[in-house]
Amino acid sequence: MRKFYILFQNEKMNALRTQLSWTHYRELLVLKDMNEINYYIDISIKENLSYRELHNKIKSKEYQRLDEDVKKKLILKEEAKIEVFIKNPIVIRNTNNIENISEKVLKKLILEDIEHFMNELGFGYCFVESEYRIKIGNNYNYIDLLLFNIKFNCYVVIELKVTELKKEHIGQIEVYMNYADKNLKESGQDKTIGIIICKKENKFIMEYASDERVYSRSYELL
């Protein structure tokens, strides 16, 4: 209780958010940064987290895996965009300790715990299909993972790469995004976004990518 008082003595009472239990606040007492604490308070309320779920998010260092620019936006309470909540790196559970990771194996690991994976991307995601087949001209192509985000009202195309991000990956996902916009998106929905999850990021390529709706994140096996 003394630690609780010291931590929150300069906060207004309504900032304590009565939606959370004392058990939730006990989980938060291990933290010292009020910005980090406020992040977990907000996300606990938005996602209706149990104290165990909150504990797991803190343990996975979710806040620390947000980009610094994203943290600044959260502190300033700027309007949130979908990329704000995408962690970096994306933690993918590898419970069987598989060593030889191909794109097929990586997809399998994600699908084994798709709920955890979508939580790593943020909140509001719904799973549509893996290996979603599309026809471009006379050829069939396959989107690794197709999701839909309820909060941002848009389709989300996920491409998995077990290499460093390359410029051709950007072109590939842009084609899939444009296909989704022309053939899947309905009136009133926002434009499709694309997320490339790769072994290693290449910020120089992202710097010169023309489409601001494409995001890249590295992955880490746990």
mmCIF file of the C-alpha atoms, coordinates in Angstrom:
data_MODEL
# 
_entry.id   MODEL 
# 
loop_
_atom_site.group_PDB 
_atom_site.id 
_atom_site.type_symbol 
_atom_site.label_atom_id 
_atom_site.label_alt_id 
_atom_site.label_comp_id 
_atom_site.label_asym_id 
_atom_site.label_entity_id 
_atom_site.label_seq_id 
_atom_site.pdbx_PDB_ins_code 
_atom_site.Cartn_x 
_atom_site.Cartn_y 
_atom_site.Cartn_z 
_atom_site.occupancy 
_atom_site.B_iso_or_equiv 
_atom_site.pdbx_formal_charge 
_atom_site.auth_seq_id 
_atom_site.auth_comp_id 
_atom_site.auth_asym_id 
_atom_site.auth_atom_id 
_atom_site.pdbx_PDB_model_num 
ATOM 1   C CA . MET A 1 1   ? 0.000   0.000   0.000   1.00 0.00 ? 1   MET A CA 1 
ATOM 2   C CA . ARG A 1 2   ? 2.891   2.338   0.757   1.00 0.00 ? 2   ARG A CA 1 
ATOM 3   C CA . LYS A 1 3   ? 4.385   1.696   -2.677  1.00 0.00 ? 3   LYS A CA 1 
ATOM 4   C CA . PHE A 1 4   ? 0.982   2.253   -4.247  1.00 0.00 ? 4   PHE A CA 1 
ATOM 5   C CA . TYR A 1 5   ? 0.671   5.604   -2.469  1.00 0.00 ? 5   TYR A CA 1 
ATOM 6   C CA . ILE A 1 6   ? 4.179   6.719   -3.488  1.00 0.00 ? 6   ILE A CA 1 
ATOM 7   C CA . LEU A 1 7   ? 3.562   5.764   -7.103  1.00 0.00 ? 7   LEU A CA 1 
ATOM 8   C CA . PHE A 1 8   ? 0.157   7.426   -7.492  1.00 0.00 ? 8   PHE A CA 1 
ATOM 9   C CA . GLN A 1 9   ? 0.312   10.304  -4.980  1.00 0.00 ? 9   GLN A CA 1 
ATOM 10  C CA . ASN A 1 10  ? 0.649   12.902  -7.727  1.00 0.00 ? 10  ASN A CA 1 
ATOM 11  C CA . GLU A 1 11  ? -2.068  11.374  -9.894  1.00 0.00 ? 11  GLU A CA 1 
ATOM 12  C CA . LYS A 1 12  ? -5.675  12.515  -9.795  1.00 0.00 ? 12  LYS A CA 1 
ATOM 13  C CA . MET A 1 13  ? -8.072  9.952   -8.364  1.00 0.00 ? 13  MET A CA 1 
ATOM 14  C CA . ASN A 1 14  ? -9.948  9.558   -11.635 1.00 0.00 ? 14  ASN A CA 1 
ATOM 15  C CA . ALA A 1 15  ? -6.644  8.608   -13.270 1.00 0.00 ? 15  ALA A CA 1 
ATOM 16  C CA . LEU A 1 16  ? -6.600  5.457   -11.146 1.00 0.00 ? 16  LEU A CA 1 
ATOM 17  C CA . ARG A 1 17  ? -9.423  4.039   -13.236 1.00 0.00 ? 17  ARG A CA 1 
ATOM 18  C CA . THR A 1 18  ? -11.779 2.207   -10.928 1.00 0.00 ? 18  THR A CA 1 
ATOM 19  C CA . GLN A 1 19  ? -12.462 -0.392  -13.652 1.00 0.00 ? 19  GLN A CA 1 
ATOM 20  C CA . LEU A 1 20  ? -9.298  -2.162  -12.477 1.00 0.00 ? 20  LEU A CA 1 
ATOM 21  C CA . SER A 1 21  ? -9.029  -4.268  -9.360  1.00 0.00 ? 21  SER A CA 1 
ATOM 22  C CA . TRP A 1 22  ? -6.432  -4.082  -6.624  1.00 0.00 ? 22  TRP A CA 1 
ATOM 23  C CA . THR A 1 23  ? -4.888  -7.238  -8.119  1.00 0.00 ? 23  THR A CA 1 
ATOM 24  C CA . HIS A 1 24  ? -4.372  -5.379  -11.391 1.00 0.00 ? 24  HIS A CA 1 
ATOM 25  C CA . TYR A 1 25  ? -2.647  -2.542  -9.597  1.00 0.00 ? 25  TYR A CA 1 
ATOM 26  C CA . ARG A 1 26  ? -0.405  -4.978  -7.759  1.00 0.00 ? 26  ARG A CA 1 
ATOM 27  C CA . GLU A 1 27  ? 0.846   -6.151  -11.159 1.00 0.00 ? 27  GLU A CA 1 
ATOM 28  C CA . LEU A 1 28  ? 1.574   -2.543  -12.096 1.00 0.00 ? 28  LEU A CA 1 
ATOM 29  C CA . LEU A 1 29  ? 3.599   -1.847  -8.957  1.00 0.00 ? 29  LEU A CA 1 
ATOM 30  C CA . VAL A 1 30  ? 6.651   -3.590  -10.460 1.00 0.00 ? 30  VAL A CA 1 
ATOM 31  C CA . LEU A 1 31  ? 6.879   -0.726  -12.967 1.00 0.00 ? 31  LEU A CA 1 
ATOM 32  C CA . LYS A 1 32  ? 8.371   2.707   -12.367 1.00 0.00 ? 32  LYS A CA 1 
ATOM 33  C CA . ASP A 1 33  ? 7.598   4.642   -15.567 1.00 0.00 ? 33  ASP A CA 1 
ATOM 34  C CA . MET A 1 34  ? 4.176   6.300   -15.295 1.00 0.00 ? 34  MET A CA 1 
ATOM 35  C CA . ASN A 1 35  ? 3.859   6.397   -19.091 1.00 0.00 ? 35  ASN A CA 1 
ATOM 36  C CA . GLU A 1 36  ? 4.297   2.637   -19.187 1.00 0.00 ? 36  GLU A CA 1 
ATOM 37  C CA . ILE A 1 37  ? 1.837   2.195   -16.319 1.00 0.00 ? 37  ILE A CA 1 
ATOM 38  C CA . ASN A 1 38  ? -0.760  4.370   -18.057 1.00 0.00 ? 38  ASN A CA 1 
ATOM 39  C CA . TYR A 1 39  ? -0.334  2.326   -21.237 1.00 0.00 ? 39  TYR A CA 1 
ATOM 40  C CA . TYR A 1 40  ? -1.119  -0.908  -19.387 1.00 0.00 ? 40  TYR A CA 1 
ATOM 41  C CA . ILE A 1 41  ? -4.031  0.703   -17.559 1.00 0.00 ? 41  ILE A CA 1 
ATOM 42  C CA . ASP A 1 42  ? -5.579  1.883   -20.838 1.00 0.00 ? 42  ASP A CA 1 
ATOM 43  C CA . ILE A 1 43  ? -5.075  -1.408  -22.637 1.00 0.00 ? 43  ILE A CA 1 
ATOM 44  C CA . SER A 1 44  ? -6.389  -3.402  -19.667 1.00 0.00 ? 44  SER A CA 1 
ATOM 45  C CA . ILE A 1 45  ? -9.641  -1.456  -19.811 1.00 0.00 ? 45  ILE A CA 1 
ATOM 46  C CA . LYS A 1 46  ? -9.940  -1.490  -23.613 1.00 0.00 ? 46  LYS A CA 1 
ATOM 47  C CA . GLU A 1 47  ? -9.320  -5.242  -23.831 1.00 0.00 ? 47  GLU A CA 1 
ATOM 48  C CA . ASN A 1 48  ? -11.007 -6.118  -20.518 1.00 0.00 ? 48  ASN A CA 1 
ATOM 49  C CA . LEU A 1 49  ? -7.870  -7.957  -19.381 1.00 0.00 ? 49  LEU A CA 1 
ATOM 50  C CA . SER A 1 50  ? -7.767  -10.239 -16.378 1.00 0.00 ? 50  SER A CA 1 
ATOM 51  C CA . TYR A 1 51  ? -4.857  -9.651  -14.021 1.00 0.00 ? 51  TYR A CA 1 
ATOM 52  C CA . ARG A 1 52  ? -3.165  -12.786 -15.418 1.00 0.00 ? 52  ARG A CA 1 
ATOM 53  C CA . GLU A 1 53  ? -3.443  -11.434 -18.960 1.00 0.00 ? 53  GLU A CA 1 
ATOM 54  C CA . LEU A 1 54  ? -2.035  -8.131  -17.760 1.00 0.00 ? 54  LEU A CA 1 
ATOM 55  C CA . HIS A 1 55  ? 0.816   -9.996  -16.060 1.00 0.00 ? 55  HIS A CA 1 
ATOM 56  C CA . ASN A 1 56  ? 1.664   -11.758 -19.340 1.00 0.00 ? 56  ASN A CA 1 
ATOM 57  C CA . LYS A 1 57  ? 1.707   -8.487  -21.263 1.00 0.00 ? 57  LYS A CA 1 
ATOM 58  C CA . ILE A 1 58  ? 4.075   -6.915  -18.741 1.00 0.00 ? 58  ILE A CA 1 
ATOM 59  C CA . LYS A 1 59  ? 6.245   -10.031 -18.720 1.00 0.00 ? 59  LYS A CA 1 
ATOM 60  C CA . SER A 1 60  ? 6.515   -9.956  -22.532 1.00 0.00 ? 60  SER A CA 1 
ATOM 61  C CA . LYS A 1 61  ? 7.678   -6.301  -22.317 1.00 0.00 ? 61  LYS A CA 1 
ATOM 62  C CA . GLU A 1 62  ? 4.886   -5.229  -24.638 1.00 0.00 ? 62  GLU A CA 1 
ATOM 63  C CA . TYR A 1 63  ? 5.289   -1.516  -23.952 1.00 0.00 ? 63  TYR A CA 1 
ATOM 64  C CA . GLN A 1 64  ? 9.039   -1.664  -24.463 1.00 0.00 ? 64  GLN A CA 1 
ATOM 65  C CA . ARG A 1 65  ? 8.484   -3.243  -27.882 1.00 0.00 ? 65  ARG A CA 1 
ATOM 66  C CA . LEU A 1 66  ? 6.584   -0.205  -29.140 1.00 0.00 ? 66  LEU A CA 1 
ATOM 67  C CA . ASP A 1 67  ? 8.511   2.232   -31.337 1.00 0.00 ? 67  ASP A CA 1 
ATOM 68  C CA . GLU A 1 68  ? 9.723   5.394   -29.612 1.00 0.00 ? 68  GLU A CA 1 
ATOM 69  C CA . ASP A 1 69  ? 7.641   7.555   -31.966 1.00 0.00 ? 69  ASP A CA 1 
ATOM 70  C CA . VAL A 1 70  ? 4.598   5.510   -31.043 1.00 0.00 ? 70  VAL A CA 1 
ATOM 71  C CA . LYS A 1 71  ? 5.269   6.022   -27.332 1.00 0.00 ? 71  LYS A CA 1 
ATOM 72  C CA . LYS A 1 72  ? 5.439   9.778   -27.881 1.00 0.00 ? 72  LYS A CA 1 
ATOM 73  C CA . LYS A 1 73  ? 2.083   9.724   -29.669 1.00 0.00 ? 73  LYS A CA 1 
ATOM 74  C CA . LEU A 1 74  ? 0.526   7.785   -26.810 1.00 0.00 ? 74  LEU A CA 1 
ATOM 75  C CA . ILE A 1 75  ? 1.926   10.218  -24.232 1.00 0.00 ? 75  ILE A CA 1 
ATOM 76  C CA . LEU A 1 76  ? 0.577   13.189  -26.214 1.00 0.00 ? 76  LEU A CA 1 
ATOM 77  C CA . LYS A 1 77  ? -2.730  11.325  -26.670 1.00 0.00 ? 77  LYS A CA 1 
ATOM 78  C CA . GLU A 1 78  ? -2.630  11.854  -30.416 1.00 0.00 ? 78  GLU A CA 1 
ATOM 79  C CA . GLU A 1 79  ? -5.188  10.062  -32.565 1.00 0.00 ? 79  GLU A CA 1 
ATOM 80  C CA . ALA A 1 80  ? -4.167  6.426   -32.728 1.00 0.00 ? 80  ALA A CA 1 
ATOM 81  C CA . LYS A 1 81  ? -3.473  4.733   -36.032 1.00 0.00 ? 81  LYS A CA 1 
ATOM 82  C CA . ILE A 1 82  ? -3.336  1.011   -36.596 1.00 0.00 ? 82  ILE A CA 1 
ATOM 83  C CA . GLU A 1 83  ? 0.474   0.855   -36.610 1.00 0.00 ? 83  GLU A CA 1 
ATOM 84  C CA . VAL A 1 84  ? 0.633   2.352   -33.124 1.00 0.00 ? 84  VAL A CA 1 
ATOM 85  C CA . PHE A 1 85  ? -0.210  -0.967  -31.509 1.00 0.00 ? 85  PHE A CA 1 
ATOM 86  C CA . ILE A 1 86  ? 1.929   -3.312  -33.649 1.00 0.00 ? 86  ILE A CA 1 
ATOM 87  C CA . LYS A 1 87  ? 4.743   -4.594  -31.458 1.00 0.00 ? 87  LYS A CA 1 
ATOM 88  C CA . ASN A 1 88  ? 8.355   -4.785  -32.574 1.00 0.00 ? 88  ASN A CA 1 
ATOM 89  C CA . PRO A 1 89  ? 9.541   -7.456  -32.533 1.00 0.00 ? 89  PRO A CA 1 
ATOM 90  C CA . ILE A 1 90  ? 6.439   -9.605  -32.906 1.00 0.00 ? 90  ILE A CA 1 
ATOM 91  C CA . VAL A 1 91  ? 6.753   -12.489 -30.442 1.00 0.00 ? 91  VAL A CA 1 
ATOM 92  C CA . ILE A 1 92  ? 5.755   -15.845 -31.949 1.00 0.00 ? 92  ILE A CA 1 
ATOM 93  C CA . ARG A 1 93  ? 5.471   -18.814 -29.638 1.00 0.00 ? 93  ARG A CA 1 
ATOM 94  C CA . ASN A 1 94  ? 7.615   -21.815 -30.547 1.00 0.00 ? 94  ASN A CA 1 
ATOM 95  C CA . THR A 1 95  ? 6.510   -24.314 -27.927 1.00 0.00 ? 95  THR A CA 1 
ATOM 96  C CA . ASN A 1 96  ? 8.130   -27.277 -29.722 1.00 0.00 ? 96  ASN A CA 1 
ATOM 97  C CA . ASN A 1 97  ? 11.485  -25.477 -30.099 1.00 0.00 ? 97  ASN A CA 1 
ATOM 98  C CA . ILE A 1 98  ? 11.615  -26.009 -33.851 1.00 0.00 ? 98  ILE A CA 1 
ATOM 99  C CA . GLU A 1 99  ? 15.002  -24.913 -35.190 1.00 0.00 ? 99  GLU A CA 1 
ATOM 100 C CA . ASN A 1 100 ? 14.574  -25.018 -38.973 1.00 0.00 ? 100 ASN A CA 1 
ATOM 101 C CA . ILE A 1 101 ? 12.105  -22.220 -39.616 1.00 0.00 ? 101 ILE A CA 1 
ATOM 102 C CA . SER A 1 102 ? 10.678  -21.936 -43.114 1.00 0.00 ? 102 SER A CA 1 
ATOM 103 C CA . GLU A 1 103 ? 7.808   -19.647 -44.087 1.00 0.00 ? 103 GLU A CA 1 
ATOM 104 C CA . LYS A 1 104 ? 5.513   -22.670 -43.969 1.00 0.00 ? 104 LYS A CA 1 
ATOM 105 C CA . VAL A 1 105 ? 6.662   -23.552 -40.435 1.00 0.00 ? 105 VAL A CA 1 
ATOM 106 C CA . LEU A 1 106 ? 6.414   -19.929 -39.307 1.00 0.00 ? 106 LEU A CA 1 
ATOM 107 C CA . LYS A 1 107 ? 2.821   -19.801 -40.542 1.00 0.00 ? 107 LYS A CA 1 
ATOM 108 C CA . LYS A 1 108 ? 2.053   -23.054 -38.738 1.00 0.00 ? 108 LYS A CA 1 
ATOM 109 C CA . LEU A 1 109 ? 3.392   -21.659 -35.447 1.00 0.00 ? 109 LEU A CA 1 
ATOM 110 C CA . ILE A 1 110 ? 1.252   -18.551 -35.849 1.00 0.00 ? 110 ILE A CA 1 
ATOM 111 C CA . LEU A 1 111 ? -1.899  -20.505 -36.645 1.00 0.00 ? 111 LEU A CA 1 
ATOM 112 C CA . GLU A 1 112 ? -1.366  -22.759 -33.611 1.00 0.00 ? 112 GLU A CA 1 
ATOM 113 C CA . ASP A 1 113 ? -1.886  -19.678 -31.432 1.00 0.00 ? 113 ASP A CA 1 
ATOM 114 C CA . ILE A 1 114 ? -3.552  -17.186 -33.738 1.00 0.00 ? 114 ILE A CA 1 
ATOM 115 C CA . GLU A 1 115 ? -5.148  -15.294 -30.850 1.00 0.00 ? 115 GLU A CA 1 
ATOM 116 C CA . HIS A 1 116 ? -1.746  -14.526 -29.324 1.00 0.00 ? 116 HIS A CA 1 
ATOM 117 C CA . PHE A 1 117 ? -0.432  -13.430 -32.720 1.00 0.00 ? 117 PHE A CA 1 
ATOM 118 C CA . MET A 1 118 ? -3.338  -11.038 -33.290 1.00 0.00 ? 118 MET A CA 1 
ATOM 119 C CA . ASN A 1 119 ? -2.797  -9.578  -29.811 1.00 0.00 ? 119 ASN A CA 1 
ATOM 120 C CA . GLU A 1 120 ? 0.801   -8.846  -30.822 1.00 0.00 ? 120 GLU A CA 1 
ATOM 121 C CA . LEU A 1 121 ? -0.586  -6.773  -33.691 1.00 0.00 ? 121 LEU A CA 1 
ATOM 122 C CA . GLY A 1 122 ? -2.864  -4.764  -31.393 1.00 0.00 ? 122 GLY A CA 1 
ATOM 123 C CA . PHE A 1 123 ? -6.579  -5.238  -30.848 1.00 0.00 ? 123 PHE A CA 1 
ATOM 124 C CA . GLY A 1 124 ? -9.728  -5.510  -32.925 1.00 0.00 ? 124 GLY A CA 1 
ATOM 125 C CA . TYR A 1 125 ? -8.411  -8.176  -35.296 1.00 0.00 ? 125 TYR A CA 1 
ATOM 126 C CA . CYS A 1 126 ? -10.495 -11.003 -36.748 1.00 0.00 ? 126 CYS A CA 1 
ATOM 127 C CA . PHE A 1 127 ? -9.038  -13.982 -38.580 1.00 0.00 ? 127 PHE A CA 1 
ATOM 128 C CA . VAL A 1 128 ? -10.346 -14.419 -42.129 1.00 0.00 ? 128 VAL A CA 1 
ATOM 129 C CA . GLU A 1 129 ? -8.199  -17.112 -43.748 1.00 0.00 ? 129 GLU A CA 1 
ATOM 130 C CA . SER A 1 130 ? -4.663  -18.404 -44.267 1.00 0.00 ? 130 SER A CA 1 
ATOM 131 C CA . GLU A 1 131 ? -3.363  -19.049 -47.778 1.00 0.00 ? 131 GLU A CA 1 
ATOM 132 C CA . TYR A 1 132 ? -6.169  -16.845 -49.099 1.00 0.00 ? 132 TYR A CA 1 
ATOM 133 C CA . ARG A 1 133 ? -6.326  -17.532 -52.825 1.00 0.00 ? 133 ARG A CA 1 
ATOM 134 C CA . ILE A 1 134 ? -6.595  -14.676 -55.293 1.00 0.00 ? 134 ILE A CA 1 
ATOM 135 C CA . LYS A 1 135 ? -6.469  -14.700 -59.091 1.00 0.00 ? 135 LYS A CA 1 
ATOM 136 C CA . ILE A 1 136 ? -4.419  -12.085 -60.887 1.00 0.00 ? 136 ILE A CA 1 
ATOM 137 C CA . GLY A 1 137 ? -4.702  -12.493 -64.627 1.00 0.00 ? 137 GLY A CA 1 
ATOM 138 C CA . ASN A 1 138 ? -4.337  -16.188 -65.362 1.00 0.00 ? 138 ASN A CA 1 
ATOM 139 C CA . ASN A 1 139 ? -2.303  -16.909 -62.233 1.00 0.00 ? 139 ASN A CA 1 
ATOM 140 C CA . TYR A 1 140 ? -3.330  -17.786 -58.707 1.00 0.00 ? 140 TYR A CA 1 
ATOM 141 C CA . ASN A 1 141 ? -1.536  -16.182 -55.767 1.00 0.00 ? 141 ASN A CA 1 
ATOM 142 C CA . TYR A 1 142 ? -1.868  -16.827 -52.051 1.00 0.00 ? 142 TYR A CA 1 
ATOM 143 C CA . ILE A 1 143 ? -1.952  -14.264 -49.252 1.00 0.00 ? 143 ILE A CA 1 
ATOM 144 C CA . ASP A 1 144 ? -0.208  -15.773 -46.222 1.00 0.00 ? 144 ASP A CA 1 
ATOM 145 C CA . LEU A 1 145 ? -2.749  -14.438 -43.727 1.00 0.00 ? 145 LEU A CA 1 
ATOM 146 C CA . LEU A 1 146 ? -5.816  -12.303 -44.303 1.00 0.00 ? 146 LEU A CA 1 
ATOM 147 C CA . LEU A 1 147 ? -7.270  -10.492 -41.277 1.00 0.00 ? 147 LEU A CA 1 
ATOM 148 C CA . PHE A 1 148 ? -9.873  -7.811  -40.707 1.00 0.00 ? 148 PHE A CA 1 
ATOM 149 C CA . ASN A 1 149 ? -9.637  -5.092  -38.081 1.00 0.00 ? 149 ASN A CA 1 
ATOM 150 C CA . ILE A 1 150 ? -12.966 -4.047  -36.594 1.00 0.00 ? 150 ILE A CA 1 
ATOM 151 C CA . LYS A 1 151 ? -11.666 -0.903  -34.892 1.00 0.00 ? 151 LYS A CA 1 
ATOM 152 C CA . PHE A 1 152 ? -10.041 0.517   -38.021 1.00 0.00 ? 152 PHE A CA 1 
ATOM 153 C CA . ASN A 1 153 ? -12.620 -1.035  -40.390 1.00 0.00 ? 153 ASN A CA 1 
ATOM 154 C CA . CYS A 1 154 ? -10.168 -2.439  -42.906 1.00 0.00 ? 154 CYS A CA 1 
ATOM 155 C CA . TYR A 1 155 ? -8.665  -5.633  -44.271 1.00 0.00 ? 155 TYR A CA 1 
ATOM 156 C CA . VAL A 1 156 ? -5.120  -6.462  -43.192 1.00 0.00 ? 156 VAL A CA 1 
ATOM 157 C CA . VAL A 1 157 ? -2.805  -8.466  -45.448 1.00 0.00 ? 157 VAL A CA 1 
ATOM 158 C CA . ILE A 1 158 ? 0.024   -10.294 -43.654 1.00 0.00 ? 158 ILE A CA 1 
ATOM 159 C CA . GLU A 1 159 ? 3.084   -11.595 -45.490 1.00 0.00 ? 159 GLU A CA 1 
ATOM 160 C CA . LEU A 1 160 ? 5.674   -13.773 -43.743 1.00 0.00 ? 160 LEU A CA 1 
ATOM 161 C CA . LYS A 1 161 ? 9.355   -13.761 -44.653 1.00 0.00 ? 161 LYS A CA 1 
ATOM 162 C CA . VAL A 1 162 ? 12.151  -15.700 -42.949 1.00 0.00 ? 162 VAL A CA 1 
ATOM 163 C CA . THR A 1 163 ? 14.800  -13.440 -44.491 1.00 0.00 ? 163 THR A CA 1 
ATOM 164 C CA . GLU A 1 164 ? 15.744  -9.806  -44.187 1.00 0.00 ? 164 GLU A CA 1 
ATOM 165 C CA . LEU A 1 165 ? 13.176  -7.429  -45.691 1.00 0.00 ? 165 LEU A CA 1 
ATOM 166 C CA . LYS A 1 166 ? 13.771  -6.924  -49.423 1.00 0.00 ? 166 LYS A CA 1 
ATOM 167 C CA . LYS A 1 167 ? 12.367  -4.348  -51.834 1.00 0.00 ? 167 LYS A CA 1 
ATOM 168 C CA . GLU A 1 168 ? 10.491  -7.006  -53.808 1.00 0.00 ? 168 GLU A CA 1 
ATOM 169 C CA . HIS A 1 169 ? 8.541   -7.881  -50.658 1.00 0.00 ? 169 HIS A CA 1 
ATOM 170 C CA . ILE A 1 170 ? 7.084   -4.360  -50.706 1.00 0.00 ? 170 ILE A CA 1 
ATOM 171 C CA . GLY A 1 171 ? 5.947   -4.742  -54.315 1.00 0.00 ? 171 GLY A CA 1 
ATOM 172 C CA . GLN A 1 172 ? 4.393   -8.133  -53.596 1.00 0.00 ? 172 GLN A CA 1 
ATOM 173 C CA . ILE A 1 173 ? 2.299   -6.982  -50.662 1.00 0.00 ? 173 ILE A CA 1 
ATOM 174 C CA . GLU A 1 174 ? 1.204   -3.817  -52.470 1.00 0.00 ? 174 GLU A CA 1 
ATOM 175 C CA . VAL A 1 175 ? -0.253  -5.989  -55.244 1.00 0.00 ? 175 VAL A CA 1 
ATOM 176 C CA . TYR A 1 176 ? -2.193  -8.019  -52.669 1.00 0.00 ? 176 TYR A CA 1 
ATOM 177 C CA . MET A 1 177 ? -3.413  -4.865  -50.927 1.00 0.00 ? 177 MET A CA 1 
ATOM 178 C CA . ASN A 1 178 ? -4.639  -3.373  -54.198 1.00 0.00 ? 178 ASN A CA 1 
ATOM 179 C CA . TYR A 1 179 ? -6.404  -6.636  -55.024 1.00 0.00 ? 179 TYR A CA 1 
ATOM 180 C CA . ALA A 1 180 ? -8.173  -6.585  -51.649 1.00 0.00 ? 180 ALA A CA 1 
ATOM 181 C CA . ASP A 1 181 ? -9.230  -2.966  -52.183 1.00 0.00 ? 181 ASP A CA 1 
ATOM 182 C CA . LYS A 1 182 ? -10.718 -3.730  -55.601 1.00 0.00 ? 182 LYS A CA 1 
ATOM 183 C CA . ASN A 1 183 ? -12.279 -7.107  -54.867 1.00 0.00 ? 183 ASN A CA 1 
ATOM 184 C CA . LEU A 1 184 ? -12.900 -7.441  -51.110 1.00 0.00 ? 184 LEU A CA 1 
ATOM 185 C CA . LYS A 1 185 ? -13.314 -3.962  -49.646 1.00 0.00 ? 185 LYS A CA 1 
ATOM 186 C CA . GLU A 1 186 ? -16.888 -2.758  -49.409 1.00 0.00 ? 186 GLU A CA 1 
ATOM 187 C CA . SER A 1 187 ? -18.178 0.785   -49.512 1.00 0.00 ? 187 SER A CA 1 
ATOM 188 C CA . GLY A 1 188 ? -17.540 2.518   -46.213 1.00 0.00 ? 188 GLY A CA 1 
ATOM 189 C CA . GLN A 1 189 ? -14.509 0.414   -45.318 1.00 0.00 ? 189 GLN A CA 1 
ATOM 190 C CA . ASP A 1 190 ? -11.032 1.933   -45.178 1.00 0.00 ? 190 ASP A CA 1 
ATOM 191 C CA . LYS A 1 191 ? -8.211  0.945   -47.496 1.00 0.00 ? 191 LYS A CA 1 
ATOM 192 C CA . THR A 1 192 ? -6.357  -2.297  -46.872 1.00 0.00 ? 192 THR A CA 1 
ATOM 193 C CA . ILE A 1 193 ? -3.078  -2.167  -44.983 1.00 0.00 ? 193 ILE A CA 1 
ATOM 194 C CA . GLY A 1 194 ? -0.164  -4.573  -45.267 1.00 0.00 ? 194 GLY A CA 1 
ATOM 195 C CA . ILE A 1 195 ? 2.177   -5.918  -42.612 1.00 0.00 ? 195 ILE A CA 1 
ATOM 196 C CA . ILE A 1 196 ? 5.378   -7.729  -43.560 1.00 0.00 ? 196 ILE A CA 1 
ATOM 197 C CA . ILE A 1 197 ? 6.775   -9.859  -40.755 1.00 0.00 ? 197 ILE A CA 1 
ATOM 198 C CA . CYS A 1 198 ? 10.387  -10.710 -41.477 1.00 0.00 ? 198 CYS A CA 1 
ATOM 199 C CA . LYS A 1 199 ? 13.469  -12.119 -39.811 1.00 0.00 ? 199 LYS A CA 1 
ATOM 200 C CA . LYS A 1 200 ? 15.233  -8.770  -39.938 1.00 0.00 ? 200 LYS A CA 1 
ATOM 201 C CA . GLU A 1 201 ? 14.012  -5.296  -40.761 1.00 0.00 ? 201 GLU A CA 1 
ATOM 202 C CA . ASN A 1 202 ? 15.584  -3.020  -43.349 1.00 0.00 ? 202 ASN A CA 1 
ATOM 203 C CA . LYS A 1 203 ? 14.773  0.552   -42.405 1.00 0.00 ? 203 LYS A CA 1 
ATOM 204 C CA . PHE A 1 204 ? 16.459  1.924   -45.526 1.00 0.00 ? 204 PHE A CA 1 
ATOM 205 C CA . ILE A 1 205 ? 13.974  0.073   -47.745 1.00 0.00 ? 205 ILE A CA 1 
ATOM 206 C CA . MET A 1 206 ? 11.049  1.239   -45.616 1.00 0.00 ? 206 MET A CA 1 
ATOM 207 C CA . GLU A 1 207 ? 12.333  4.808   -45.827 1.00 0.00 ? 207 GLU A CA 1 
ATOM 208 C CA . TYR A 1 208 ? 11.911  4.754   -49.599 1.00 0.00 ? 208 TYR A CA 1 
ATOM 209 C CA . ALA A 1 209 ? 8.716   2.683   -49.720 1.00 0.00 ? 209 ALA A CA 1 
ATOM 210 C CA . SER A 1 210 ? 6.059   4.708   -51.526 1.00 0.00 ? 210 SER A CA 1 
ATOM 211 C CA . ASP A 1 211 ? 3.029   3.278   -49.727 1.00 0.00 ? 211 ASP A CA 1 
ATOM 212 C CA . GLU A 1 212 ? 2.531   4.492   -46.165 1.00 0.00 ? 212 GLU A CA 1 
ATOM 213 C CA . ARG A 1 213 ? 0.026   1.688   -45.564 1.00 0.00 ? 213 ARG A CA 1 
ATOM 214 C CA . VAL A 1 214 ? 2.822   -0.907  -45.570 1.00 0.00 ? 214 VAL A CA 1 
ATOM 215 C CA . TYR A 1 215 ? 4.510   -1.703  -42.245 1.00 0.00 ? 215 TYR A CA 1 
ATOM 216 C CA . SER A 1 216 ? 7.334   -4.064  -41.469 1.00 0.00 ? 216 SER A CA 1 
ATOM 217 C CA . ARG A 1 217 ? 8.124   -5.781  -38.191 1.00 0.00 ? 217 ARG A CA 1 
ATOM 218 C CA . SER A 1 218 ? 10.716  -8.340  -37.232 1.00 0.00 ? 218 SER A CA 1 
ATOM 219 C CA . TYR A 1 219 ? 9.723   -11.511 -35.413 1.00 0.00 ? 219 TYR A CA 1 
ATOM 220 C CA . GLU A 1 220 ? 11.207  -13.275 -32.427 1.00 0.00 ? 220 GLU A CA 1 
ATOM 221 C CA . LEU A 1 221 ? 10.561  -16.905 -31.495 1.00 0.00 ? 221 LEU A CA 1 
ATOM 222 C CA . LEU A 1 222 ? 9.819   -17.577 -27.842 1.00 0.00 ? 222 LEU A CA 1 
# 
